[in-house]
Amino acid sequence: MAIRTITVPVKDLDAARALYQTLLGVEPYIDMPYYVGFRPEGSPEVGLDPHGDVAAGPITYWHTEDLEAALAALVAAGATPERSPHDVGDGDLIATVRDADGHLIGLFQGAIDLR
């Protein structure tokens, strides 16, 4: 699996948008009240989530062709399910698990392969 997206929970979306646009050197490809996404060339997508848990920190989402199989394999390897698979728009699916130390791991299955 390859890293697909790093989602950063933010308190102030406008301030975060300005900072990450400067940091990444690209305009957002999507700029909505619920998500701002950047796609810097040669890097994973960086998304800003104003509804995320700031205390939990960023979540790295790993791209998989089969979210259910990847989720089952991680749980069998000791991960604890956090959020079951759900559609985040256009048929894209995400789910999260926690590792043994409590860190969040995200899984992403795109409706269209973006690789």
C-alpha positions in Angstrom: 0.0 0.0 0.0 1.2 3.5 -0.8 0.5 6.7 1.2 -2.5 8.4 -0.4 -3.4 11.2 1.9 -2.3 12.9 5.1 -5.3 14.6 6.7 -4.5 17.3 9.2 -7.3 18.3 11.7 -7.4 22.1 12.1 -9.3 24.5 14.3 -9.1 27.5 11.9 -9.5 26.4 8.3 -8.8 29.8 6.8 -5.5 30.2 8.7 -4.5 26.6 8.0 -5.3 27.0 4.3 -3.0 30.0 4.0 -0.2 28.3 5.9 -0.3 25.0 4.0 -0.7 26.7 0.6 2.6 28.5 1.4 4.3 25.4 2.8 3.3 23.2 -0.2 3.6 25.8 -2.9 0.3 24.8 -4.6 -3.3 26.1 -4.7 -5.9 23.7 -3.2 -7.6 21.5 -5.8 -10.7 21.4 -3.6 -11.7 24.2 -1.2 -14.9 23.5 0.7 -16.0 24.3 4.2 -15.6 20.7 5.2 -12.2 19.9 3.5 -9.4 21.7 1.8 -7.1 19.4 -0.3 -3.7 20.0 -1.8 -2.0 17.8 -4.3 1.7 18.8 -4.4 3.6 17.1 -7.3 5.3 13.9 -6.3 3.8 13.9 -2.8 0.7 12.5 -1.2 -2.4 14.6 -0.9 -2.5 16.9 2.1 -6.0 17.6 3.4 -7.2 20.0 6.1 -10.2 18.8 8.1 -12.0 21.4 10.3 -14.1 18.6 11.9 -11.2 16.3 12.8 -9.8 15.7 16.3 -6.9 18.1 16.7 -5.7 16.3 19.8 -5.3 13.1 17.8 -3.1 14.7 15.2 -2.8 14.0 11.5 -3.9 10.7 10.0 -2.0 9.0 7.2 -4.3 7.2 4.8 -2.8 4.3 2.9 -4.2 3.5 -0.6 -5.6 0.0 -1.1 -7.4 -1.6 -3.9 -9.5 -3.7 -1.4 -10.4 -1.8 1.8 -12.3 -4.6 3.4 -9.4 -7.1 2.9 -6.8 -4.6 4.1 -8.9 -3.8 7.1 -9.4 -7.5 8.0 -5.6 -8.1 7.6 -4.7 -5.2 9.9 -7.2 -6.4 12.5 -5.9 -9.9 12.3 -2.4 -8.4 12.9 -3.5 -6.7 16.0 -5.1 -3.4 15.0 -8.3 -2.2 16.7 -11.1 -1.0 14.4 -11.8 2.7 15.0 -14.2 3.8 12.2 -15.8 1.4 9.8 -15.6 1.9 6.0 -17.7 4.7 4.8 -18.2 6.8 1.6 -16.6 10.2 1.7 -17.9 11.3 -1.7 -17.9 10.0 -5.3 -17.6 6.4 -4.1 -14.3 6.9 -2.3 -14.1 4.9 0.9 -12.1 5.4 4.1 -11.8 3.5 7.4 -9.5 3.9 10.4 -7.9 1.5 12.9 -5.6 2.0 15.9 -2.3 0.3 16.3 -1.2 -1.2 19.7 0.0 2.2 20.8 -3.2 3.9 19.9 -2.0 5.7 16.8 -4.6 6.1 14.0 -4.0 4.5 10.7 -6.2 5.4 7.8 -7.2 3.3 4.8 -8.4 4.7 1.5 -10.0 3.0 -1.5 -10.7 5.2 -4.4 -13.7 4.7 -6.7 -11.3 5.6 -9.5 -7.6 4.5 -9.4 -5.5 7.8 -9.1 -2.1 6.2 -9.2 
